[in-house]
Amino acid sequence: MKQKKNFRRKPKKQLQGLQVEVYDNNVEKAMRTLKRKVKDSNLFIDLREKEYYEKPSKVRREKRNLAKLRNQYQVQKEKENH
């Protein structure tokens, strides 16, 4: 039997960083894949956080305030369920 050619063969070398191979000139599919990789890696969130310097005390204060807010929502949700 004649063996079928595999046109969608995986690349032989590992890609460094966030890169996407384009198969059959399908740029739209490659763009969707790249956007999903960037979103999953939280790259833009990290860049936004590192855009400006924040004092460590401010970072701790924000974390504490977010924890208080989460706790308030949880208590409110428990009250509604009972």
Backbone as a printed PyTorch tensor [residue, N CA C, xyz], in Angstrom:
tensor([[[  0.8340,  -1.1960,   0.0000],
         [  0.0000,   0.0000,   0.0000],
         [  0.8710,   1.2490,   0.0000]],

        [[  0.3750,   2.2490,  -0.6540],
         [  1.0960,   3.5070,  -0.7060],
         [  0.8140,   4.3130,   0.5650]],

        [[  1.8720,   4.8420,   1.1450],
         [  1.7240,   5.5890,   2.3990],
         [  1.3310,   7.0300,   2.0970]],

        [[  0.3690,   7.5600,   2.8930],
         [ -0.0750,   8.9320,   2.7000],
         [  0.9740,   9.9050,   3.2250]],

        [[  1.0900,  11.0300,   2.5530],
         [  1.9990,  12.0660,   3.0290],
         [  1.2990,  12.8830,   4.1050]],

        [[  2.0380,  13.1990,   5.1270],
         [  1.4830,  13.9960,   6.2120],
         [  1.9510,  15.4380,   6.0460]],

        [[  1.0640,  16.3010,   5.5660],
         [  1.4310,  17.6880,   5.3250],
         [  1.4110,  18.5130,   6.5990]],

        [[  0.7440,  18.0340,   7.6370],
         [  0.6650,  18.7850,   8.8890],
         [  1.6250,  18.2030,   9.9130]],

        [[  2.8220,  17.9040,   9.4750],
         [  3.8290,  17.3050,  10.3370],
         [  4.2810,  18.3070,  11.3950]],

        [[  4.5390,  17.8190,  12.5890],
         [  5.0170,  18.6780,  13.6760],
         [  6.4180,  19.1800,  13.3470]],

        [[  6.7670,  20.3750,  13.7780],
         [  8.1280,  20.8690,  13.5200],
         [  9.1480,  20.0230,  14.2780]],

        [[ 10.3120,  19.8500,  13.6810],
         [ 11.3370,  19.0150,  14.2890],
         [ 11.9800,  19.6870,  15.4840]],

        [[ 12.1520,  21.0010,  15.4170],
         [ 12.7870,  21.7160,  16.5180],
         [ 11.7150,  22.3270,  17.4230]],

        [[ 12.0540,  22.4850,  18.6790],
         [ 11.1370,  23.1250,  19.6200],
         [ 11.1960,  24.6300,  19.4110]],

        [[ 10.0580,  25.2740,  19.4270],
         [  9.9830,  26.7160,  19.2510],
         [ 10.2720,  27.4050,  20.5750]],

        [[ 10.9880,  28.4930,  20.5210],
         [ 11.3090,  29.2630,  21.7150],
         [ 10.2900,  30.3770,  21.8830]],

        [[  9.8450,  30.5950,  23.1060],
         [  8.9180,  31.6780,  23.3840],
         [  7.5300,  31.3970,  22.8360]],

        [[  6.8030,  32.4570,  22.5490],
         [  5.4480,  32.3320,  22.0120],
         [  5.5010,  32.4550,  20.4960]],

        [[  5.6010,  31.3310,  19.8380],
         [  5.6260,  31.3100,  18.3900],
         [  4.5980,  30.3050,  17.9000]],

        [[  4.1130,  30.5520,  16.7000],
         [  3.1060,  29.6720,  16.1070],
         [  3.5110,  29.4010,  14.6700]],

        [[  3.4350,  28.1510,  14.2610],
         [  3.6940,  27.7850,  12.8660],
         [  2.4270,  28.0090,  12.0440]],

        [[  2.5740,  28.5250,  10.8340],
         [  1.4410,  28.7410,   9.9420],
         [  1.4210,  27.6020,   8.9290]],

        [[  0.3040,  26.8610,   8.8760],
         [  0.1440,  25.7580,   7.9470],
         [ -0.8180,  26.1550,   6.8360]],

        [[ -0.4900,  25.8310,   5.6260],
         [ -1.3590,  26.0320,   4.4570],
         [ -1.8260,  27.4820,   4.3200]],

        [[ -0.9650,  28.4330,   4.6240],
         [ -1.2850,  29.8670,   4.5470],
         [ -2.5400,  30.2200,   5.3350]],

        [[ -2.8160,  29.5080,   6.4030],
         [ -3.9910,  29.7680,   7.2300],
         [ -3.5740,  30.7020,   8.3750]],

        [[ -3.4800,  31.9880,   8.0670],
         [ -3.0040,  32.9750,   9.0250],
         [ -4.0350,  33.2090,  10.1240]],

        [[ -5.3190,  33.1350,   9.7810],
         [ -6.3620,  33.3830,  10.7770],
         [ -6.2920,  32.3650,  11.9120]],

        [[ -6.1000,  31.1050,  11.5530],
         [ -6.0120,  30.0620,  12.5720],
         [ -4.7550,  30.2490,  13.4230]],

        [[ -3.6590,  30.6340,  12.7820],
         [ -2.4190,  30.8740,  13.5220],
         [ -2.5800,  32.0550,  14.4890]],

        [[ -3.2990,  33.0930,  14.0580],
         [ -3.5270,  34.2500,  14.9330],
         [ -4.3760,  33.8610,  16.1380]],

        [[ -5.4070,  33.0290,  15.9210],
         [ -6.2280,  32.5790,  17.0440],
         [ -5.3870,  31.7820,  18.0380]],

        [[ -4.5190,  30.9280,  17.5070],
         [ -3.6650,  30.1200,  18.3690],
         [ -2.7070,  31.0060,  19.1560]],

        [[ -2.1280,  32.0030,  18.4860],
         [ -1.1940,  32.9070,  19.1590],
         [ -1.8920,  33.7190,  20.2450]],

        [[ -3.0900,  34.2160,  19.9430],
         [ -3.8420,  34.9760,  20.9420],
         [ -4.1620,  34.1220,  22.1570]],

        [[ -4.5110,  32.8490,  21.9280],
         [ -4.8080,  31.9510,  23.0420],
         [ -3.5620,  31.6850,  23.8780]],

        [[ -2.4060,  31.5280,  23.2150],
         [ -1.1550,  31.2980,  23.9450],
         [ -0.7860,  32.5160,  24.7940]],

        [[ -0.9510,  33.7190,  24.2250],
         [ -0.6280,  34.9370,  24.9650],
         [ -1.5580,  35.0890,  26.1640]],

        [[ -2.8440,  34.7880,  25.9610],
         [ -3.8050,  34.9030,  27.0550],
         [ -3.5100,  33.8960,  28.1580]],

        [[ -3.1710,  32.6590,  27.7880],
         [ -2.8830,  31.6300,  28.7820],
         [ -1.5980,  31.8990,  29.5370]],

        [[ -0.6450,  32.5820,  28.9080],
         [  0.6320,  32.8430,  29.5690],
         [  0.5790,  34.0820,  30.4640]],

        [[ -0.5370,  34.8210,  30.4610],
         [ -0.7020,  36.0480,  31.2580],
         [  0.3820,  37.0740,  30.9550]],

        [[  0.8300,  37.1280,  29.7280],
         [  1.9030,  38.0260,  29.3410],
         [  1.4960,  39.4870,  29.4870]],

        [[  0.3220,  39.8510,  28.9840],
         [ -0.0990,  41.2390,  29.0360],
         [ -0.3930,  41.6890,  30.4610]],

        [[ -0.8880,  40.7890,  31.2960],
         [ -1.1420,  41.1430,  32.6950],
         [  0.1650,  41.4540,  33.3910]],

        [[  1.1940,  40.6250,  33.1530],
         [  2.4970,  40.8720,  33.7650],
         [  3.0920,  42.1890,  33.2700]],

        [[  2.9650,  42.4560,  31.9730],
         [  3.4990,  43.7070,  31.4380],
         [  2.7880,  44.9140,  32.0420]],

        [[  1.4790,  44.8160,  32.2250],
         [  0.7330,  45.9240,  32.8020],
         [  1.1460,  46.1560,  34.2490]],

        [[  1.3840,  45.0600,  34.9890],
         [  1.7990,  45.2060,  36.3780],
         [  3.1870,  45.8140,  36.4850]],

        [[  4.0710,  45.4910,  35.5590],
         [  5.4460,  45.9700,  35.6220],
         [  5.6510,  47.2910,  34.8930]],

        [[  4.5660,  47.8880,  34.3980],
         [  4.6840,  49.1310,  33.6470],
         [  5.1970,  50.2560,  34.5350]],

        [[  4.7260,  50.3030,  35.7680],
         [  5.1530,  51.3210,  36.7220],
         [  5.6060,  50.6380,  37.9990]],

        [[  6.5020,  51.2970,  38.7160],
         [  6.9560,  50.7620,  39.9910],
         [  5.9010,  51.0300,  41.0520]],

        [[  5.6140,  50.0080,  41.8310],
         [  4.7010,  50.1730,  42.9590],
         [  5.4450,  49.8420,  44.2330]],

        [[  5.2290,  50.6560,  45.2240],
         [  5.8920,  50.4080,  46.4950],
         [  5.3740,  49.0950,  47.0870]],

        [[  6.2590,  48.3560,  47.7710],
         [  5.8250,  47.0910,  48.3700],
         [  4.6770,  47.2650,  49.3640]],

        [[  4.6560,  48.3880,  50.0640],
         [  3.5730,  48.6120,  51.0220],
         [  2.2300,  48.7440,  50.2930]],

        [[  2.2490,  49.3760,  49.1190],
         [  1.0130,  49.5190,  48.3470],
         [  0.5380,  48.1590,  47.8290]],

        [[  1.4750,  47.3150,  47.4010],
         [  1.1230,  45.9820,  46.9100],
         [  0.4840,  45.1700,  48.0360]],

        [[  1.0930,  45.2320,  49.2390],
         [  0.5410,  44.4990,  50.3820],
         [ -0.8420,  45.0220,  50.7440]],

        [[ -1.0240,  46.3320,  50.7070],
         [ -2.3130,  46.9340,  51.0420],
         [ -3.3950,  46.4820,  50.0640]],

        [[ -3.0580,  46.4610,  48.7720],
         [ -4.0310,  46.0240,  47.7700],
         [ -4.3910,  44.5580,  47.9440]],

        [[ -3.3870,  43.7140,  48.2450],
         [ -3.6700,  42.2960,  48.4820],
         [ -4.6010,  42.1260,  49.6720]],

        [[ -4.3360,  42.8780,  50.7430],
         [ -5.1610,  42.7870,  51.9490],
         [ -6.5890,  43.2470,  51.6570]],

        [[ -6.7310,  44.3280,  50.9060],
         [ -8.0660,  44.8250,  50.5730],
         [ -8.8300,  43.8360,  49.6950]],

        [[ -8.1340,  43.1980,  48.7540],
         [ -8.7970,  42.2010,  47.9090],
         [ -9.2320,  40.9940,  48.7300]],

        [[ -8.4140,  40.6010,  49.7110],
         [ -8.7890,  39.4680,  50.5670],
         [-10.0230,  39.8140,  51.3930]],

        [[-10.0770,  41.0470,  51.9090],
         [-11.2630,  41.4760,  52.6690],
         [-12.5040,  41.4560,  51.7820]],

        [[-12.3660,  41.9290,  50.5610],
         [-13.4910,  41.9660,  49.6330],
         [-13.9780,  40.5570,  49.2990]],

        [[-13.0250,  39.6300,  49.0470],
         [-13.4080,  38.2400,  48.7810],
         [-14.1510,  37.6450,  49.9620]],

        [[-13.6760,  37.9510,  51.1670],
         [-14.3180,  37.4350,  52.3710],
         [-15.7340,  37.9910,  52.5090]],

        [[-15.9190,  39.2870,  52.2300],
         [-17.2490,  39.8840,  52.3050],
         [-18.2080,  39.2100,  51.3260]],

        [[-17.7430,  38.9720,  50.0860],
         [-18.5890,  38.3170,  49.0950],
         [-18.9560,  36.9060,  49.5370]],

        [[-17.9890,  36.1990,  50.1310],
         [-18.2470,  34.8370,  50.5690],
         [-19.2730,  34.8150,  51.6930]],

        [[-19.1560,  35.7350,  52.6560],
         [-20.1190,  35.8060,  53.7680],
         [-21.4920,  36.1570,  53.2220]],

        [[-21.5580,  37.1030,  52.2820],
         [-22.8280,  37.5040,  51.6910],
         [-23.4760,  36.3150,  50.9460]],

        [[-22.6740,  35.5460,  50.2460],
         [-23.1790,  34.4020,  49.4940],
         [-23.7120,  33.3390,  50.4540]],

        [[-23.0180,  33.1180,  51.5700],
         [-23.4850,  32.1400,  52.5530],
         [-24.8000,  32.5830,  53.1910]],

        [[-24.9670,  33.8730,  53.4410],
         [-26.2130,  34.3810,  54.0270],
         [-27.3840,  34.1660,  53.0620]],

        [[-27.1280,  34.3680,  51.7480],
         [-28.1930,  34.1780,  50.7730],
         [-28.6070,  32.7340,  50.6550]],

        [[-27.6570,  31.8220,  50.7980],
         [-27.9660,  30.3930,  50.6800],
         [-28.7080,  29.8520,  51.8840]],

        [[-28.5790,  30.4740,  53.0500],
         [-29.2400,  29.9620,  54.2580],
         [-30.5490,  30.6130,  54.4740]]])
